[in-house]
């Protein structure tokens, strides 16, 4: 990475300084550690207002950069602020619906990114001793990604193979089917890659943050909520622009194919940007589950009526 070093003088010369990438990463890690230490020393909780600007910046950096369960630094491309700018071009490319091979490739890349995002931002309290957990999740994820991409390209494959070119077939295959298929496959990849959470359970805590036990029911609830929010996000992002573009095309508001493509891209951008906060706020990040809905061994270990867990994103 190149930085500029400007020396003072009559010539005011600037010369580049090459800083190794590992040094930059170390500085970033040190900054995150300092912000987390600042939060600990400030004594603020989520229920107390944060007045100091430095503490606010530290809180936001820590919230978006560090996994809440493992305290590991999340890679930059898979942090929540990077989700929209990376997903947007992938969604636009996946919505083109030109050829089966192109659709398969675009959706494979799309599901690869969203599955990686799910894996790195899920609940990190799953404990498995018999086998490497992350290897199993990666293996399951690759299978889910391939399956989802195949399902996304399947309608186009059938339409091209059997030369189904009627206007009704074009409407169904290119306008109506992609939205529910992408929504269902997005939920499917979430459920598959985070399956260890409901197979082995996740940690549940009381109001003071004390871990009470490990619950499979809490893990199932966390995965279901995340899968549903992901299905709503991408299903709506595919459906509304396709529907609006269809009416714009019928009404001949866009005179040229380029104008129609621009309208479609604008609608996809607007819907995705609007639906992202909606999907994230459908269920709280700190999930709640009633004590009576948990396993008997947890019921006997606490008197709290409600317990909490990290839902993941």
ABEGO torsion letter per residue (X at the ends): XBBBBBBBEAAGBBBBBBBBAAAAAAAAAAAAAAAAAAAAAAGBBAABBBABAAAAAAAAAAAAABBAAAGBBBBAAABAAAAAAAAAAAAAAAAAGABAAAAAAAAAAAAAAAAAAAAAABBAABBBAABBAAAAAAAAAAAAAAAAAAAAAAAAAAAAAAGBABAAAAAAAAAAAAAAAAAAAAAAAAAAAAAAAAAAEBBBBBAAGBBAEBBAAAAAAAAAAAAAAAAAAAAAAAAAAAAAAAAAAAAGABABAAAAAAAAAAAAAAAAAAAAAAAAAABBABBBBBAAABBAAAAAABABABBBBBAEX
